[in-house]
Amino acid sequence: MLLSKIVNDLQLISRTDSANDREITGGYCSDLLSDVLAHATAGDVWVTNQKHQNCIAVASLLELGAVVIAGGVDPDESTIEKAVAEGIPLFTTDATVFDVVGRLYQLGIRSKRRSTQ
């Protein structure tokens, strides 16, 4: 699914000028950077409440499709600057993490990680 559809449907606020025409191939949600490093995959949209620039470093390293900071949390200015420098689309929303992930699921975005259940 194109990132632009997600941005429009969820009414996300863009914090960077990164292209929204990239393909999002999955999703991941966590506030633990080590968890994201271990389980998120390239092309995922990552939903978090974290706002510091280490999030962008992780997103860049994993080649994630976008980062969404939920819950009305404003990213640090250094986070926005790093996202621009790394070409990582960064968005914010007042919606809760729970609601954002639910909406992504309704749109057909799924985790690429296999369930252990």
Secondary structure, 3 states (H helix, E strand, C coil): CEHHHHHHHHCCEECCCCCCCCECCEEEECCCHHHHHHHCCCCEEEEECCCCCHHHHHHHHHCCCEEEECCCCCCCHHHHHHHHHHCCCEEECCCCHHHHHHHHHHHCCCCCCCCCC
